[in-house]
């Protein structure tokens, strides 16, 4: 009797949790952060929902084959569709045929960290990046980047504009700042010539949900709906502005303050592909604040660009951590651009 009761409890626990995770997966896919509850879901610690399966899967093996299948399916759904764990797309299936020179891009919200100034030279050499874009970049860090640019080989060109610090081994052409008040999001666009083609870059910093989430943790949800609207409007405005710039291959990198499952991110930036989603491995959390971990810093690329590798670094003196992507330009696009008059 006791054994039968235990078996029933295991069955109810496995089936119940699997159904609950399926419902959460549907909510993540259909709601995103389009309302207050969806915002709490996406910015909550969804990665913790994977851990109950570490107990439930072994228990299912002790019960029956059918329950084992249910537990494994539930675990996969929780890992991939709920917690946001990414598995790289096989390289043969990735977009385009980019077999040219690799371009390495780094994006990093430095959180105005002054401590980064003393180490940025070493970091830039370690990253070995062709283009670096930083948001919330302190003046001291920008000055250090300019000093490094004079001695690094190959040399970097550095452009400082408001909160943005840009360093590029390729000449930076036509830097232009998003011409609206800061509460509507901040952005900077510029061009570089790569493989004979002009590549448009955008770096963005969209409004943060921090205040709204902080108020919600203290029992007040009034700011959540307001945050949804503000961040949605800012994303739409910045995406529209970037879309009005010169056509061609495009890379947009920065702190979007939108998780990859966000409906706003899909609506405004869905024509671009997420580098980490395509070629990264793991949860890819880019922002850490205590138990709060979320992936809101992204490198997005247009269809003409193939992502070879993407990863999130660690050990940096800020809540955010850098994202790195190695990309190539389609050889067909490169040839067309090279011949363009």
Helices and strands as residue ranges (DSSP letters): H 2-31, H 36-43, G 46-50, H 53-61, H 65-77, I 78-82, G 91-93, E 103-109, G 115-118, H 120-127, E 131-135, H 139-149, E 157-161, E 164-168, E 173-177, G 182-184, E 186-194, E 197-205, H 210-217, H 222-243, E 250-255, H 263-269, E 273-274, H 275-279, E 287-289, E 292-294, E 297-301, E 305-312, E 323-329, H 331-339
